[in-house]
């Protein structure tokens, strides 16, 4: 008993989990637990500042604030509205058309923002009232937008893949390529679910008020966004970090000179302020989670956790099932970035033991965490969707369940068929 009381690993977990259960912000819970263990077990307080700096002084992470800024610029530039009009013109009055449009646009917008909550915010203000006006139940509309927006961390460019690549030392361009087919697969499963629900409920699409040609012309510059970003990366023109900077200037070009939605310095400073706030939240989580991960490794928690999991079974499929259950449970409570830093270090030895492809594992883990963004009690995407729609979390959670089930079915396909994740990176030579 005394050995347990003196075990720094027990204290690290306790000092993290107890504040978390008391609803202390995740960054503070991670950082406080790490600092107290460093102080108590004399691990070197001077290492804290070094680890804080080392945690964010990585070139791939520089892409995160740029992609966040690009997302806010493109939201303000009116790109989301023009893309919604174009896809709506394509589907017309097809049964369930607007629900399918919501999933399709959220999937596309994932190639712009890389953030689930940002995608809900950008699209929900337009799609949710539009679907409700066309006769869709408002809670179903909010659930559809919220669940589909989780794909933003799977469809490249993805902030989640940038973080995973930095921790697992995996090529970010390869991860971006690997996310394309699985992301489209999940979107297809969700589309099928919303179509079947719409047919059962009698929901119909809505005729577009503009011609298909005009809708395409207005959406052209927005549709070119992922072509410019991803085409430049895969063409070897620029790195993912440079692509994020290009996305910022491309968004400004469209917003100022093409759509003319960003018309003053006031607009630009509002965009900067929003992106700085969002970037600060992400980066403080990265620094505190990185410090927690370093302490966990130093005191042997990572090694012991890996050994414990490996001791449960020699069957890789059973262990993979347990890992996915663990990730789903973690996704109900924590954000994706924190989960990468807390859980990925002790999963890396397991990946090496079973010779799992790190690119496939990264895609599987990210799709799992995308589901976690819409799984209560935390469910950050549902929370944003509820705020936008004026509904409660309980009201939109129920219609979200069949869509979550559809996403989990897609996750099972991704797990059992690794080639879906590894084909495109291999084809592109990444």
N, C-alpha and C positions, 0 to 999 in steps of 0.2 A: 504493500500500500504506500509506504514511504517513498519507494522508487517511482511510483506513478506520480506522486505529488511533486517530486523533484524532476520529473521528465519535462524538458522544454517543449517537446512536441505536443504533449497534452495541454500545456499552458497556451501554446500558440493557437491551437484549434479552439480552446475555450474562450480565449480573449478575442477571437474573431467571431465565433458563432453567437455568443451571448449578446454582444452589442447589436449584431445583425438581427437577432430575434426581437430586440428592443427597438428596431427600426432606425438604428443609427445608419447614416449614409455609408454605402459600401466602401468608399475610398478611405473614410475615417476608420472604419472597423479594421480594414486590412493594414493600414499604416500604423494605427495604435498598437495592434497586436504585435507587429514586427518590431516596433521601437521598444516596447516593454520587454520583450524577450531578449533583444540585443543588450538592453541595459542590465537586466537581471542576471544574464549568463555571460556578461562581459565579452560580447562578440565584437566590440569596437564601435563606439558611438560615432567615431570619425568616419566610419564606412557609410553612414546614412546619407550624407551629402553626396558622396561619390556614387552610391547606387542610384540616388535620385537622378543625378546627371546621366549616368550610364544607361538608365532605363529609357530615356527619351532621346539620347544622342545617337540615334540610329538613322541613317539616311532613308530607309523605307518608311519609317514613321513620319517623316516630314510630309509625306503625301496626305496624311490624315487631315490636317487643318486646311490644306489646299482643296481636297475633295469636299470637305464640309462647306468651305466658302463657295466653291463652284455650284454645289447643290442649292444654296440660298440664292445665288445670282440667277440661276436658271429658273428657280421658282418665281422670283420677282420679274424675270424677263418675259413671262407669259407663255413659256414653252409648254408647260403642263396643259394649259387650256387648249392650245392648238393641237396637241397630240390627241387629247380626248375627243375633240371635234372630228379629227380625221378617222380614228378608230370607230367612232359612233357612225360616221358616214358609211364606213365599210359594212357594218353589221345591220344597219337599218332597223327594221321592226322585227327581226328574228326573235323567236321566243327565248327569253333570258338574255337578250342581246346586251343590255346595259350591264348586267352582272359579268358577262364574259368580257365586255369592254373594260370594266374595273380591274379584272385580273390581268388582262393584257397590258393595260397602261401601267399598272403597278409593276409588272415584270419589266417593262421597258424603262420605267423611271428608276428601277434599280441600277440600270447602267448609267444613271446620271448622278444619283445622290450617294449610294452606298450605305445608306442608313435607313433602317426600318421606320422609326418614329418620324423622321423627316419626310419620308415618302407618304405616310399617313397624313401628315400635316399639309403637304403640298397638294395631294390629290383629293383628300377627304372634303375639303371646303367646296370643291366643285362637284365631285361624283355623288356624295351622300345626298345633298339636297336634290340633285338631278334625278337620282334613282327614286327617291321618295315622291317626287312630283309625277314621275311616270307610273306610279302605282305599286312600287316595291315597298315592302315593310321596311321602315327606317332602321330597325335593329339589324335586319338582314343586310341592308346596304352598308351599314357601319362595320359589321362583322366581315363582310366580303373585302372591303378596302383594307381593313386592319390585318387580316390573315394574309392576303396577297402581298401586302407591303413587306412582310417578313422576308420575301425573296430578295429584297434589296441587299442583304448581306451575303447572298449566294451568287446573284448575277454580277459579273464583273463590270466596272472596277468596284471592289469590295473592301471596305475598311477592315472587316473581320479577317479577310485573307491576308491583308498586309500585316496584321498583328500575328496571325498564325505563322506566316512565313518567317517573321523575325524571331519567334520563339523556337520553332522547329528547324530553323535554318534550311528552309525550302524556297525554291525560286518563286517569287511573287507572280511574274508573268505566267509561269506554268500553272499556278493555282488559279489565276484569272481564267485561263483557257479551260482548265478542268471544271470550273463552275458553270460553264455555258450549258452543256447538255443536261446535267442534273437539274439546273435551275429551270430550264424549259420543261423538263419532265414533271417537276413539282407543279409548275404553272398549269400544265395540261391536266393533271389529276384534280387540281382545284377548279379549273374551268369545267371539267366534267361534273364535279359535285354541284357547282352553282347552276349549271344547266339543268340537271335533274331536279334540283329543288325548285327552280323557276318553272319548269314544266308542271311539277306537282302543284305549285301554288298559282299557276296561271299568270306569271309575270311575263311581260313582253318588252321588247326594245322600244325605242322611240325614233321616229323618222327625223333625219338630220335636217336642219333648217338651211344648210348650205350644200352646194354640189360637192361631189367627191373630188373633182379636180381642184376646186378652190380650197377645200380642206387640206388636200395634199400640198398645195402651194404654200399655204400658211404654216403647215407643220414641217416643211422641208428642212429648215435649219435646225429644228429640234430633233428630227429624225436622223440628222447627220452627226449629232453629238457623239453617240457611241462609236460611230464609224471613225470619227477623227481621233477619239481617245484610244480605242482598242486597236484600230488600224495602225496608229503610230507606234504602239507598244509592240504588236506582233510583227510589224514591218521593220523593226529595229531602228526606227527613227528616234525614239526617245524611251527613257526608262519610265516605270510607273510613277515615280516621284515627279519627273519632268512632265509626264502626261497630266498629272493633277494640276500643275501650273498652267499648262496649255488649256485645260478645261476652264480655268478661271478666265483667261483672256478670251477664249471662244465665247463663253457665256456673256461676258461684257460686250463683245462685238455684237452678238445677237440682240441683247437687251437694249443697247444704246443706239445702234445704227439700223437694225432690221425691224424689230418689234417696237422700239422706242418706248419701252415700259420703264426703263431706268433713265429718268429725264433730268435728275438734279443731283447735286452733291449730297443733299439730305438723304435721298434714296440710297446712295452708295454707302453713306456712313451707317444707316440703319442696317444694311446688309452686313457690313463689317462688324457691327456690335453684336448681331445675332450669331454670326459665325465664331466670333471670339468667345462668347459665352459657351457655345456648344463645344468648341475645341478645348476650352479650359476644363470642362467637365470630363471629357475623354482623356486628356493628358494627365490630369491629377489621378484618375483611376489607373492609368498605365504606370505612373511612377510608384504609387502605393502598392499596386499589385506586384510590380517588379521587385520591390523591396521585400514583400511577403514571400515571394517565390524564392528569393535568394536566401532568406533566413530558413525557410522550410528545407532547402537543399543542404544548407550548412549544418543543421542540427539532425539531419538524417531522416526527416519526415518523408521526403520524397522517396528515398530508397526503401524505407519500411512499408510505405503505402503500395509501392509497386510489387514488393515481395508478397505482401498480403493478398493482393489481387491474383497474382500468379499462383499462389497456394490454393486458391479456391477451386481451380480446375485446370486440367491440361487441354481441355477442349476449347479451341480458339473461338468457335461459334458461340458457345455458352458464355465465354468471357466477353465477347463482343456484345452479346445481348445485355449482359450486366452493365457494361460501360455505357451503352446507350440509355438504359434505364437511369443510371446515375446522372448522365448529362441532361436527360429530360427533367429529372427532379431538380437539378441545379439550375436549369433554365427557368424554372418556376419562381426562383428566388433571386438570382443574380443576373447581371447583364453579361453579354457575350464576352467582352474584353476581360472582365474579371475572371470568368470561367476559364478562358485560355491560360491566364497566368497562374491560376490556382490549381487546375486539374491537369493541364497538358504536361508539365514537367514529370509527373509520375506515370504518365501514359507513354512517354517516349521510350523508356526501357521495355515496356510491354510490346510496343510496335516493333522494336528491334528483335525481341525474343521470337515473335511469330513471323517476322519478315513481312509485316504489312507495309504496303506502299504508303509513304507519308502524304503523297498528294491525294490519294483516294481517302485516306483517313481524315485529312483536313476537310475535304468536301463533305464527307459523312458527318463529321463533328459540326460543321457550319450549318448544314441543313437541319440537324438536330437542334441547334441553338436558335435557328430561325423559327422553329416550332415553339421553342421556349418563350419567344417574344410575345406570343399570343396565348400562352397557357397561364391561367390564374394560379396563385394570387397576385403575382407582380404584373405580368402581362403588359409590358410598357406600350406595345402597339395598341392593344385594346383600350388602355387608359387614354391615349391620345384620341383614338376614335370615339370614345365615350364623351370626351370633352368637346370635340368638334360637333357631334350630333346632339348633344344635350341630353344623352341617355345615361343610365347607370351602367356600371361594369356588369352587373347581373343581367341586365336586359340584352346586352350584346354578346354575353358569354354563351348563352344557349344556342343561338344560330351559328356561332363560330365552331361548335363541337364537330359537326359533320365535315367542315372544311379542314379542321385540324386532323381529323381521321384520314381524310384524303391525302394530306401532306405526309402523314406517318406511313401510309401505304407506299407513297413514292419513295420515302426514306428506306423502306424495306427493300425495294427494287434496287436502289443505289448501293445498299450494303451487299446484296447478293450478286451484283453484277459490277465489279470494280472497273471493267473496261469502259463503262459509261463515263467514268471520271478521268481515266488515263488515256483514252483514245485521242482526244484532241491535242493535248500537250505533246504526245508522241508524234502525231501527224505533223505538227508545226515545228518539231525538233527542239522543244523547250525542255 
